[in-house]
């Protein structure tokens, strides 16, 4: 079931079109990644989803209802660079936020300790936010965003400013959130998206250029590679030229040849025999798994040249 349905949404600012006929359908209880270069339209789309601005045209539905001030209460939002009152404790911030959400005293009493535990902050309940690390502040921001049990939560670059430890903590939390809500996270950190997202869409110049489940996307739009390391750049160049004559496509980069893993597996004996027959010294073979980066660069660069 789709919890978020975006249909042909366009957003214009004077002469600039930030989004152009964007359509997305996002299933319930998934972590959905929205990828794109800076200025692609990611933040604009999230602001439309949270009713912080209105589309020029098109429709957005959350849980079957058009986005409005009422449906805005059914979603959570964490900005890219959230700010807090540094003198507040974690508990005080969530208590304050719960009141703004219209939660009753009993709801806040039950929900706040649960959120602090879920987000790994139980030991820091009474600590001042000004003493928090970057990762702790982001986890507190997520706790604040889903305190009122929203149908969906929107995270704008949730780990982009964090150190490796902070990123690991936040990504682990995001991975656990699918059991509680639907997550849409925008990011330009491809490894983060590949680690936690079930599905991904790539946006470029305000248009969706690809939407696919992560596993299917990597299978169909990216390819694993075999790297053949030669003793010299001359050997690698000569090997590439010979392999091309046998219809074996290989890409040369300095002393290295890169071949699609499926092609190498199919013609491994022929390739190694040709290398041995010409006495080229092969120093090593390595395998590179397909990555989201391959897909992202292909589709954004391709769109940039249209």
C-alpha positions in Angstrom: 0.0 0.0 0.0 1.3 3.5 -0.9 1.4 5.8 2.1 2.7 8.7 0.0 1.4 9.5 -3.5 2.9 12.4 -5.5 1.2 13.0 -8.8 2.6 15.3 -11.5 3.8 17.9 -9.1 5.4 21.1 -10.5 6.9 23.9 -8.4 8.0 27.2 -9.9 9.7 30.2 -8.4 9.2 33.1 -10.7 11.2 32.0 -13.8 12.8 29.0 -12.2 11.2 25.6 -12.2 12.4 23.7 -9.2 10.3 20.6 -9.8 8.8 19.5 -13.1 5.9 17.0 -13.2 7.2 14.8 -10.4 5.4 11.6 -9.6 6.3 9.1 -6.9 4.5 6.3 -5.0 6.1 5.3 -1.7 5.0 2.1 0.1 4.1 2.0 3.8 6.8 1.0 6.3 9.8 1.4 3.9 12.9 3.5 4.0 12.9 5.5 0.8 15.9 7.3 -0.5 15.7 10.5 -2.5 19.0 11.1 -4.3 20.2 14.0 -6.3 22.9 16.5 -6.8 22.8 19.8 -4.9 20.0 22.0 -6.3 18.2 19.0 -7.9 14.9 19.7 -6.0 15.2 17.3 -3.0 14.6 19.9 -0.3 11.8 21.6 -2.3 9.9 18.3 -2.6 10.2 17.7 1.2 8.9 21.2 1.9 5.9 20.4 -0.3 5.3 17.1 1.5 5.4 18.8 4.9 3.0 21.6 3.7 5.7 24.3 4.3 4.9 25.4 0.7 2.3 24.7 -1.9 2.9 23.1 -5.4 2.3 25.2 -8.5 0.4 22.3 -9.9 -0.2 18.6 -9.2 -1.4 16.7 -6.1 0.2 15.1 -3.0 -1.6 12.6 -0.8 -0.5 11.1 2.5 -2.4 8.1 3.8 -5.1 8.9 1.1 -5.6 12.5 2.1 -4.5 15.7 0.3 -1.6 17.5 2.0 -3.0 20.3 4.2 -2.5 21.7 7.7 -4.4 18.7 9.0 -2.3 16.1 7.3 0.8 18.0 8.3 0.1 16.7 11.8 0.4 13.1 10.5 4.0 13.6 9.4 7.4 14.3 11.0 10.2 16.4 9.7 13.9 16.8 10.5 15.7 19.7 8.8 19.2 19.3 7.4 20.7 21.5 10.1 18.2 21.5 13.1 18.7 24.0 15.9 17.6 23.6 19.5 17.6 25.6 22.7 20.9 24.5 24.1 19.9 25.0 27.7 17.0 22.5 27.4 17.4 18.8 28.4 16.5 16.1 25.9 13.4 15.3 28.0 12.4 19.0 28.2 12.6 19.3 24.4 10.4 16.3 23.8 7.9 17.5 26.4 7.8 20.9 24.7 7.4 19.3 21.3 4.7 17.0 22.5 2.6 19.9 23.7 3.0 21.6 20.3 1.8 18.3 18.7 -1.3 18.5 20.9 -0.4 15.3 22.8 -2.1 14.8 26.1 -0.1 14.6 29.4 -0.6 10.8 29.6 0.5 10.4 25.9 3.7 12.4 26.6 4.4 10.5 29.8 4.2 7.1 27.9 5.8 8.2 24.6 8.8 10.3 25.6 10.7 7.6 27.6 10.0 5.1 24.7 11.4 7.6 22.2 14.5 8.3 24.2 15.2 4.5 24.5 14.5 3.9 20.8 16.9 6.7 19.9 19.6 5.5 22.3 19.3 8.6 24.6 18.0 7.1 27.8 21.2 7.8 29.6 21.2 11.4 28.5 17.6 12.3 29.4 18.5 15.2 31.7 21.7 16.3 29.9 21.6 19.7 28.3 21.4 19.6 24.5 24.4 22.0 24.3 26.5 19.1 25.6 25.4 16.6 22.9 27.6 15.3 20.1 26.4 15.8 16.5 25.1 12.3 16.3 23.2 12.6 19.6 21.6 15.8 18.3 20.5 14.1 15.1 19.0 11.2 17.0 17.2 13.6 19.3 15.9 15.4 16.2 14.5 12.0 14.9 12.9 11.4 18.3 11.3 14.8 18.1 10.1 14.1 14.5 8.3 10.8 15.3 7.2 11.6 18.9 3.6 11.9 17.8 3.6 8.6 15.9 3.3 10.1 12.4 2.4 8.1 9.3 5.6 9.3 7.6 8.7 11.1 8.5 10.9 13.2 6.2 14.6 13.5 6.9 16.6 16.1 5.0 20.3 15.0 4.7 20.1 13.3 8.2 23.8 12.2 8.3 25.6 14.6 6.0 27.4 16.7 8.7 28.3 13.8 11.0 31.6 12.0 11.7 31.7 8.3 10.9 30.6 7.2 14.4 27.7 9.7 14.3 26.6 8.5 10.9 26.7 4.9 12.0 24.4 5.6 14.9 21.9 7.7 12.9 21.8 5.1 10.1 21.2 2.3 12.5 18.3 4.2 14.0 16.8 5.0 10.5 17.1 1.3 9.7 15.0 0.5 12.8 12.4 3.2 12.0 10.6 1.2 9.2 8.9 -0.9 12.0 7.3 2.3 13.3 6.7 4.6 10.3 7.5 5.3 6.7 10.8 7.2 6.1 11.7 9.4 3.2 15.3 10.5 3.5 17.1 12.8 1.1 20.9 12.5 0.7 23.8 13.0 -1.5 25.8 10.4 0.4 25.3 7.3 -1.8 26.7 4.8 0.6 24.3 5.8 3.3 21.3 5.3 1.0 22.6 2.0 -0.2 23.0 0.8 3.4 19.5 1.5 4.7 17.0 2.2 1.9 14.5 -0.3 0.5 13.7 1.8 -2.5 15.3 4.8 -4.2 14.5 7.6 -6.6 17.0 9.8 -8.4 16.0 13.4 -9.0 18.0 15.7 -11.4 17.1 19.2 -12.6 13.7 18.9 -10.9 12.7 15.6 -12.6 12.6 12.0 -11.4 15.0 10.1 -13.7 14.7 6.7 -12.0 12.6 5.0 -9.3 13.3 1.4 -8.3 13.7 -1.0 -5.4 17.3 -1.0 -4.3 18.0 -4.7 -5.0 16.4 -4.6 -8.5 18.1 -1.3 -9.3 21.6 -2.7 -8.6 20.8 -5.9 -10.6 19.5 -4.1 -13.6 21.2 -0.7 -13.7 24.7 -1.4 -12.3 27.2 -4.1 -13.0 29.9 -5.8 -10.9 33.4 -5.5 -12.4 36.6 -7.6 -12.4 39.8 -5.6 -12.2 42.9 -7.1 -13.9 46.1 -5.5 -12.6 49.1 -5.6 -15.1 52.7 -4.9 -14.5 52.7 -1.9 -16.8 50.4 0.5 -18.5 51.8 -0.7 -21.9 50.8 -4.3 -21.1 47.3 -3.2 -20.1 46.9 -1.1 -23.3 48.0 -3.9 -25.5 45.8 -6.4 -23.7 42.8 -4.2 -24.1 43.4 -3.7 -27.8 43.7 -7.5 -28.3 40.6 -8.3 -26.3 38.6 -5.8 -28.3 39.6 -7.8 -31.5 38.0 -10.8 -29.9 34.8 -8.8 -29.0 35.7 -8.7 -25.3 35.1 -5.2 -24.2 37.5 -4.0 -21.5 38.1 -0.5 -20.1 41.8 0.4 -19.5 42.8 2.7 -16.7 46.6 3.0 -16.3 47.9 -0.5 -15.4 44.4 -1.8 -14.9 41.7 -3.4 -17.1 38.1 -3.5 -16.0 35.7 -6.0 -17.4 32.0 -6.7 -16.6 32.0 -9.6 -14.1 29.4 -11.5 -16.1 31.6 -11.3 -19.2 34.7 -12.3 -17.4 33.0 -15.3 -15.9 31.7 -16.4 -19.3 35.1 -16.0 -21.1 37.6 -16.4 -18.3 39.5 -19.2 -19.9 39.8 -17.3 -23.2 40.9 -14.1 -21.5 43.6 -15.7 -19.4 44.9 -17.8 -22.3 45.3 -14.6 -24.4 47.2 -12.9 -21.6 49.4 -15.9 -21.0 50.1 -16.4 -24.8 51.4 -12.8 -25.0 53.4 -13.1 -21.9 51.8 -10.1 -20.2 52.4 -10.2 -16.4 49.1 -10.2 -14.6 49.8 -9.1 -11.0 46.4 -9.6 -9.6 42.6 -9.9 -10.0 40.0 -8.2 -7.8 36.2 -8.1 -7.8 34.2 -4.9 -7.4 30.5 -5.2 -6.4 27.9 -3.1 -8.2 27.3 0.1 -6.3 24.6 2.8 -6.2 27.3 5.3 -7.2 27.5 3.6 -10.7 23.7 4.1 -11.2 23.7 7.6 -9.8 26.6 8.9 -11.9 25.2 7.3 -15.1 21.7 8.8 -14.7 22.7 12.3 -13.6 25.5 12.6 -16.1 23.3 11.3 -18.9 20.6 13.8 -17.9 23.1 16.6 -17.9 24.0 15.9 -21.5 20.4 15.7 -22.8 
